[in-house]
Structures are given as C-alpha cells and as structure tokens.
Amino acid sequence: MKIGILGTGHIGKTLVKELSAAGHDVKVANSRGPETIEADLLSGGAQAVTTQQALRDVEVIILSIPLNRIPEIAPLIAAVPEETVVIDTSNYYPHRDTRIEAIEAGQVESLWVVEQLGRPIAKAWNAIGSASFATKGKPKGAPGRIAIPVAADRDRDRKVAMALVEDTGLDAFDAGTLAESWRQQPGAPVYTTDLSLEEIGAALSAAEKARLPKRRDLSVAVIQERVGDGTTNPDAEWGVRLVRAINM
C-alpha cells in the first residue's frame, strides 16, 4: 500500500521501519523538514518528504504526532480524499499536551480527534509502549506475540488498520467503535501491558472509564520519579511491570 506517515518520534520511527520492511511504499514527514530525517530510517526504502507530500497520492495516512498538534494539520487533512484511511496513534497526556477541556470533561480522545479533523479515523498503535513496539514484534503465530486493539467506525478503516498492525509484528484485535476506544486510552488495562490475543478481550471489558485519568497520572508520576522527567520512556520490561501493577 501507499502510506504517508507524519511523525518521527518513537512510534513513528518503528512504523516507518516495519511497514517498509513489509513491502509497503512509505513516505515519511516531520515538522522540521525532510532534511532532518535520519538516513538509517530510510534504509528500508522509505522516502523523506514534506508534510504536504506525505499526504498526497496515498491510500493510508498514519498520524504519529502529539495529540495537541492534531488541529494544526486539520486543514491539510481536509483536502485528503474521503476514501483515504487515516489512522491516529496519539494519546492525551495533560502534562505534555495543551490541556484539552473537552477530554478533561470525559470526551473520548478518538472522538475529539474526529471532531478536529472532520472525518472518520481508525485508532491503532496507541496502546503499546514504544520500547515494546521497537523490539518485541514477532511473526504471525509465534508464541508470545503481543496484541493491540484497533478501533474504527468504518469497515474499510478497521480492515486496513488491522492488516497493517499485523504487518508490524503484532496481533490486531477488533476493539469496536471509536466511542468504545476509551478502553484503550492511558490508564486502561490494555494500555502498554503487552497482552496476548487471548488476554486482550477480557482486559478491554474490564476497563473502568472513571479510573483512567488517575491511573494515567500515577504512572507518569512514578516514571518522573524514576527517570527525572515526564517525557523519557522507561525501558520496556520495567515499564510493562509498572503499568500492569497500576492498570490491571
């Protein structure tokens, strides 16, 4: 497939590498310009382009940018054909993002993104830690393969997003509609807990919406105490143990 990826953060980099390795035609852009994208990220065949070029003549767009930057790119997304699949990987962290009152009041993060973009999306790759994503992908059917939830309202969006998740070394689990995607937000039992396909359904069902913000903020506080700030990601195994202890 022809895929445009916006963002070269931790998740974005792995998406570029894995989807290129899977044979997809990948274009990647960041906010600083194509000349700032590292050569090793392009070694699998991806092209470094401008944001406008990444959104042009593609079948899929993956947004791997901070949630608070979604409104900035909305005018560009408005020009994208309706049939193009848009997949969002973002999460809301108030200490990092601009405080968003609608989400603070309980709006589902994915529905806020839909509202900003004015079009349907799929939600995927938001519920796996960047270290796990970069190092723990496995072939289909391999023991211990991690599963992640995929939510969408349109059948095509769901089908395409789930297929691409599989191409990145993870099992895709149909998590239902975007209205239910709060079950994969930070603080939920499936969020960065590296569950298997057999485990993930029960974990989604066990989510309690009212408890998510407190669990999310507790994880951030513990990480800040350990590593000294709220943006550095902990190593994969320690991070998974932490969120399992808090979220499950």
C-alpha positions as a Python dict, from the first residue, in 0.01 Angstrom:
ca = {
    (1, 'M'): (0, 0, 0),
    (2, 'K'): (100, 362, -43),
    (3, 'I'): (137, 504, 308),
    (4, 'G'): (216, 851, 436),
    (5, 'I'): (342, 876, 795),
    (6, 'L'): (351, 1205, 984),
    (7, 'G'): (590, 1199, 1278),
    (8, 'T'): (932, 1050, 1351),
    (9, 'G'): (903, 1006, 1725),
    (10, 'H'): (942, 670, 1897),
    (11, 'I'): (628, 512, 1750),
    (12, 'G'): (662, 682, 1411),
    (13, 'K'): (1016, 552, 1358),
    (14, 'T'): (914, 193, 1421),
    (15, 'L'): (614, 231, 1192),
    (16, 'V'): (839, 352, 912),
    (17, 'K'): (1085, 65, 957),
    (18, 'E'): (828, -214, 998),
    (19, 'L'): (593, -106, 720),
    (20, 'S'): (883, -51, 479),
    (21, 'A'): (1017, -396, 564),
    (22, 'A'): (672, -541, 497),
    (23, 'G'): (690, -410, 139),
    (24, 'H'): (473, -100, 162),
    (25, 'D'): (554, 221, -26),
    (26, 'V'): (620, 457, 265),
    (27, 'K'): (666, 833, 269),
    (28, 'V'): (756, 998, 600),
    (29, 'A'): (749, 1359, 715),
    (30, 'N'): (812, 1550, 1034),
    (31, 'S'): (762, 1908, 1147),
    (32, 'R'): (1130, 2001, 1091),
    (33, 'G'): (1162, 1910, 724),
    (34, 'P'): (1279, 1608, 522),
    (35, 'E'): (1646, 1700, 552),
    (36, 'T'): (1630, 1631, 928),
    (37, 'I'): (1513, 1269, 890),
    (38, 'E'): (1794, 1026, 968),
    (39, 'A'): (1933, 818, 683),
    (40, 'D'): (1902, 491, 876),
    (41, 'L'): (1527, 543, 899),
    (42, 'L'): (1514, 540, 519),
    (43, 'S'): (1736, 235, 471),
    (44, 'G'): (1433, 11, 412),
    (45, 'G'): (1315, 220, 120),
    (46, 'A'): (1102, 492, 282),
    (47, 'Q'): (1117, 842, 134),
    (48, 'A'): (1169, 1157, 338),
    (49, 'V'): (923, 1421, 217),
    (50, 'T'): (739, 1733, 328),
    (51, 'T'): (413, 1708, 521),
    (52, 'Q'): (215, 1808, 214),
    (53, 'Q'): (387, 1541, 3),
    (54, 'A'): (325, 1273, 266),
    (55, 'L'): (-49, 1334, 240),
    (56, 'R'): (-63, 1329, -139),
    (57, 'D'): (-139, 1022, -354),
    (58, 'V'): (-150, 773, -67),
    (59, 'E'): (-404, 513, 40),
    (60, 'V'): (-331, 540, 411),
    (61, 'I'): (-218, 826, 635),
    (62, 'I'): (-81, 748, 980),
    (63, 'L'): (-69, 1035, 1230),
    (64, 'S'): (207, 970, 1482),
    (65, 'I'): (221, 1319, 1628),
    (66, 'P'): (133, 1463, 1971),
    (67, 'L'): (-241, 1495, 2025),
    (68, 'N'): (-221, 1871, 2069),
    (69, 'R'): (-84, 1908, 1715),
    (70, 'I'): (-387, 1743, 1554),
    (71, 'P'): (-569, 2078, 1498),
    (72, 'E'): (-262, 2216, 1317),
    (73, 'I'): (-277, 1953, 1045),
    (74, 'A'): (-657, 1951, 1015),
    (75, 'P'): (-661, 2194, 716),
    (76, 'L'): (-425, 1963, 526),
    (77, 'I'): (-627, 1651, 611),
    (78, 'A'): (-941, 1828, 485),
    (79, 'A'): (-803, 1805, 131),
    (80, 'V'): (-744, 1428, 154),
    (81, 'P'): (-993, 1209, -39),
    (82, 'E'): (-1269, 1058, 173),
    (83, 'E'): (-1167, 703, 86),
    (84, 'T'): (-816, 751, 227),
    (85, 'V'): (-775, 566, 556),
    (86, 'V'): (-649, 790, 838),
    (87, 'I'): (-504, 615, 1142),
    (88, 'D'): (-426, 801, 1464),
    (89, 'T'): (-171, 671, 1717),
    (90, 'S'): (-187, 954, 1971),
    (91, 'N'): (-274, 967, 2341),
    (92, 'Y'): (-368, 1253, 2571),
    (93, 'Y'): (-127, 1342, 2850),
    (94, 'P'): (-218, 1676, 3007),
    (95, 'H'): (134, 1731, 3145),
    (96, 'R'): (269, 1713, 2788),
    (97, 'D'): (-18, 1832, 2570),
    (98, 'T'): (-208, 2155, 2595),
    (99, 'R'): (-490, 2099, 2843),
    (100, 'I'): (-795, 1997, 2641),
    (101, 'E'): (-1111, 2078, 2832),
    (102, 'A'): (-1341, 1850, 2631),
    (103, 'I'): (-1125, 1547, 2708),
    (104, 'E'): (-1089, 1653, 3070),
    (105, 'A'): (-1471, 1658, 3080),
    (106, 'G'): (-1486, 1299, 2954),
    (107, 'Q'): (-1488, 1315, 2574),
    (108, 'V'): (-1328, 1005, 2422),
    (109, 'E'): (-988, 1101, 2281),
    (110, 'S'): (-1054, 944, 1940),
    (111, 'L'): (-1384, 1130, 1907),
    (112, 'W'): (-1206, 1456, 1985),
    (113, 'V'): (-963, 1377, 1702),
    (114, 'V'): (-1255, 1305, 1465),
    (115, 'E'): (-1408, 1638, 1566),
    (116, 'Q'): (-1085, 1825, 1490),
    (117, 'L'): (-1025, 1656, 1155),
    (118, 'G'): (-1387, 1643, 1044),
    (119, 'R'): (-1355, 1287, 913),
    (120, 'P'): (-1353, 925, 1034),
    (121, 'I'): (-1031, 769, 1160),
    (122, 'A'): (-904, 440, 1297),
    (123, 'K'): (-721, 420, 1629),
    (124, 'A'): (-420, 188, 1644),
    (125, 'W'): (-68, 156, 1788),
    (126, 'N'): (-158, 390, 2073),
    (127, 'A'): (-174, 112, 2331),
    (128, 'I'): (178, -28, 2301),
    (129, 'G'): (489, 121, 2459),
    (130, 'S'): (749, 246, 2215),
    (131, 'A'): (1022, 16, 2351),
    (132, 'S'): (800, -291, 2321),
    (133, 'F'): (694, -189, 1971),
    (134, 'A'): (1055, -144, 1861),
    (135, 'T'): (1184, -474, 1999),
    (136, 'K'): (906, -728, 2053),
    (137, 'G'): (741, -774, 1716),
    (138, 'K'): (711, -1138, 1607),
    (139, 'P'): (593, -1334, 1303),
    (140, 'K'): (228, -1435, 1287),
    (141, 'G'): (164, -1739, 1506),
    (142, 'A'): (484, -1705, 1708),
    (143, 'P'): (449, -1774, 2082),
    (144, 'G'): (424, -1461, 2294),
    (145, 'R'): (315, -1231, 2013),
    (146, 'I'): (172, -908, 2154),
    (147, 'A'): (-179, -799, 2057),
    (148, 'I'): (-308, -442, 2039),
    (149, 'P'): (-660, -301, 1999),
    (150, 'V'): (-784, -134, 1682),
    (151, 'A'): (-1098, 81, 1689),
    (152, 'A'): (-1285, 234, 1396),
    (153, 'D'): (-1635, 320, 1277),
    (154, 'R'): (-1593, 243, 907),
    (155, 'D'): (-1536, -116, 799),
    (156, 'R'): (-1264, -24, 550),
    (157, 'D'): (-1073, 179, 809),
    (158, 'R'): (-1086, -113, 1053),
    (159, 'K'): (-985, -373, 794),
    (160, 'V'): (-688, -173, 665),
    (161, 'A'): (-566, -72, 1010),
    (162, 'M'): (-582, -428, 1139),
    (163, 'A'): (-391, -559, 837),
    (164, 'L'): (-117, -301, 886),
    (165, 'V'): (-93, -381, 1257),
    (166, 'E'): (-32, -744, 1160),
    (167, 'D'): (242, -627, 923),
    (168, 'T'): (424, -460, 1214),
    (169, 'G'): (467, -784, 1407),
    (170, 'L'): (162, -757, 1632),
    (171, 'D'): (-176, -928, 1651),
    (172, 'A'): (-467, -694, 1579),
    (173, 'F'): (-778, -715, 1798),
    (174, 'D'): (-1106, -560, 1683),
    (175, 'A'): (-1191, -326, 1970),
    (176, 'G'): (-1515, -198, 1820),
    (177, 'T'): (-1622, 159, 1755),
    (178, 'L'): (-1443, 484, 1833),
    (179, 'A'): (-1700, 554, 2104),
    (180, 'E'): (-1559, 250, 2286),
    (181, 'S'): (-1194, 337, 2222),
    (182, 'W'): (-1163, 491, 2568),
    (183, 'R'): (-1095, 130, 2668),
    (184, 'Q'): (-751, 160, 2506),
    (185, 'Q'): (-662, 503, 2644),
    (186, 'P'): (-384, 559, 2902),
    (187, 'G'): (-477, 405, 3235),
    (188, 'A'): (-673, 117, 3081),
    (189, 'P'): (-580, -249, 3142),
    (190, 'V'): (-472, -296, 2777),
    (191, 'Y'): (-259, 18, 2769),
    (192, 'T'): (110, -76, 2730),
    (193, 'T'): (67, -404, 2920),
    (194, 'D'): (186, -630, 2634),
    (195, 'L'): (-108, -871, 2638),
    (196, 'S'): (-165, -1166, 2406),
    (197, 'L'): (-457, -1205, 2167),
    (198, 'E'): (-617, -1443, 2416),
    (199, 'E'): (-590, -1190, 2700),
    (200, 'I'): (-684, -864, 2537),
    (201, 'G'): (-1063, -909, 2512),
    (202, 'A'): (-1108, -956, 2886),
    (203, 'A'): (-880, -661, 2957),
    (204, 'L'): (-1083, -431, 2733),
    (205, 'S'): (-1403, -542, 2906),
    (206, 'A'): (-1250, -477, 3248),
    (207, 'A'): (-1172, -110, 3178),
    (208, 'E'): (-1338, 146, 3407),
    (209, 'K'): (-1359, 486, 3242),
    (210, 'A'): (-1372, 691, 3561),
    (211, 'R'): (-1045, 543, 3683),
    (212, 'L'): (-835, 605, 3372),
    (213, 'P'): (-710, 959, 3446),
    (214, 'K'): (-590, 874, 3798),
    (215, 'R'): (-412, 561, 3677),
    (216, 'R'): (-256, 752, 3387),
    (217, 'D'): (-130, 1028, 3614),
    (218, 'L'): (4, 781, 3870),
    (219, 'S'): (210, 608, 3600),
    (220, 'V'): (351, 944, 3491),
    (221, 'A'): (440, 1037, 3848),
    (222, 'V'): (624, 710, 3907),
    (223, 'I'): (814, 743, 3579),
    (224, 'Q'): (908, 1102, 3661),
    (225, 'E'): (1043, 988, 3996),
    (226, 'R'): (1249, 713, 3831),
    (227, 'V'): (1387, 888, 3523),
    (228, 'G'): (1359, 1253, 3623),
    (229, 'D'): (1106, 1382, 3369),
    (230, 'G'): (772, 1308, 3210),
    (231, 'T'): (887, 1259, 2851),
    (232, 'T'): (1161, 996, 2871),
    (233, 'N'): (1022, 647, 2821),
    (234, 'P'): (1127, 376, 3067),
    (235, 'D'): (1284, 53, 2945),
    (236, 'A'): (1034, -198, 2811),
    (237, 'E'): (1029, -456, 3087),
    (238, 'W'): (1018, -209, 3378),
    (239, 'G'): (752, -3, 3204),
    (240, 'V'): (530, -306, 3141),
    (241, 'R'): (562, -420, 3504),
    (242, 'L'): (471, -71, 3623),
    (243, 'V'): (157, -27, 3416),
    (244, 'R'): (41, -382, 3486),
    (245, 'A'): (67, -312, 3857),
    (246, 'I'): (-130, 12, 3824),
    (247, 'N'): (-379, -58, 3545),
    (248, 'M'): (-474, -422, 3590),
}
